[in-house]
Amino acid sequence: MIYPKTFPTLTTSRMEMRSMEQVDVQDFLPIAMRRGRQITDTIEASNVLRDVVGGFETQQTLCWGMFFNGKLIGMCGFFRGFAENRGEIGYILHPEYRREGFMLEAIEAAVKYGFQTMELDEIHAFTASGNHASRGLLQKVGFTWISTQDLLAQYVRNNIR
């Protein structure tokens, strides 16, 4: 696995995907989550944002902010380290921008970066088993369902070299 030395910026047809900063905290607040719980406090959101951004330095996280017309509308990236040359993708999008193809663009860009640049062997994803939109999105970008346990559905996509 090749971890980037500097934070990479990705570009899709409508978005710039880049590192988030503390100045983005107000746009981050509507999508800020910790342990499955929505964050409603700016100070806690700032702490979560600091943790997400700090994960790059420890090589545990590579999470892009999704910027549309200069506004942070979501995030997409790899979480929980890269053991055994695998990544785990996670994502969240501001409700106002759902069902407009933004997350499809972001996941495709992140997966392409993970396989082509980082040379990951596999990328996994977990989603709530009842989240049919997320499950459909994962299948649309080439992930295969593996199992469902404890209300979580697991998907995988392998790097075809």
Secondary structure, 3 states (H helix, E strand, C coil): CCCCCCCCCEECCCCEEECCCHHHHHHHHHHCEECCEECCCHHHHHHHHHHHHHHHHCCCCEEEEEEECCEEEEEEEEECCCHHHEEEEEEEECHHHCCCCHHHHHHHHHHHHHHHHCCCCEEEEEEECCCHHHHHHHHHCCCEEEEEECCEEEEEEECCC
